[in-house]
Amino acid sequence: MNDYISPFADGEPESFEDFNENIGNSGDKDDFYIYQDNNTDVPAAVAAAELHTQLVPAILLFICILGLVGNGMVVYVIVHYVTIRKVTYLYLMNLAVVNILYLLASAPITAINYALTDWPFGPFLL
C-alpha cells in the first residue's frame, strides 16, 4: 500500500549497503527511513508530508475557532458594556475586528493549501 515512487532504478535495496551503493551516500539508515507498525520502510519525507496534510489544517481550525470566539467576545463586551468611549477601547475593538477578518481570510486558505496537493483557487489568488 505504498503510494510513493522509489527513487531507485532497480527497486528498493535489499540491505543498507545496497542503499549506500545506489545513492553513493554513507550515513545512518535512520536518517532516511522511519519504521511503521506494518514493517515497511517509508521515506521520512512522505510520512512528514502526510502528517502535514492532516495536522496543520486541524491546528489552524482550532486556532481559528479560538480566535473568532475570543475576539468576538472582546467586540461584544466593548459594544454592549463599555459606557465610557475612550480611544483605548476604540483601538482595542479595531484590533479585535481586524484579527477576526484576518482569521476569516487567511486561516481557511492556508488550511486548504496544506490539505490539498493542487492550488484550487486559480491564478488570481496564487
Secondary structure, 3 states (H helix, E strand, C coil): CCCCCCCCCCCCCCCHHHHHHHHCCCCCHHHCEEECCCCCEEEHHHHHHHHHHHHHHHHHHHHHHHHHHHHHHHHHHHHHHCCCCCHHHHHHHHHHHHHHHHHHHHHHHHHHHHHCCCCCCCCCCC
